[in-house]
Amino acid sequence: MAAPALILNGEKDSLFRSGEADFARAHPHARVELIPRAGHLANFDAPDAFTDAVRRFARQLTAGR
């Protein structure tokens, strides 16, 4: 099954950012989005930006139905 995926990382998260390109290449429906000025805990570092990104992704999923 091919489902959309959101790869959501903090732009300063060096650990998880190191594998995001490989994951995106392996998943044909993946989208990478970075949270500016956030580290590994992007949802704590920039909660509004994180929530906005998740909401945009969810709206795209429901719009495609």
BELSULWO-V16236 format. One record per residue. N is the residue number from 1. PHI is phi in whole degrees, -180 to 180 (NA if undefined). OMEGA is omega as a letter, one per 30 degrees, with the letter a starting at -180 (none if undefined). Layout:
BEGIN
N	PHI	OMEGA
N	PHI	OMEGA
END
This chain:
BEGIN
1	NA	l
2	-104	a
3	-119	l
4	-63	l
5	-137	l
6	-111	l
7	-98	a
8	-116	a
9	-128	l
10	-74	a
11	-63	a
12	-100	a
13	-86	a
14	-68	a
15	-66	a
16	-78	l
17	-64	a
18	-64	a
19	-108	a
20	-66	a
21	-66	l
22	-64	l
23	-64	a
24	-63	l
25	-67	a
26	-77	a
27	-113	a
28	-66	a
29	-115	a
30	-90	l
31	-128	l
32	-98	l
33	-134	a
34	-108	l
35	-94	a
36	-59	l
37	60	a
38	-108	l
39	-102	a
40	-62	l
41	-98	a
42	-58	a
43	-67	l
44	-92	a
45	-68	a
46	-144	a
47	-60	a
48	-68	l
49	-65	l
50	-62	a
51	-64	l
52	-61	l
53	-64	l
54	-65	l
55	-65	l
56	-60	l
57	-63	a
58	-63	l
59	-62	l
60	-64	l
61	-66	a
62	-74	l
63	-71	a
64	-83	a
65	-78	none
END
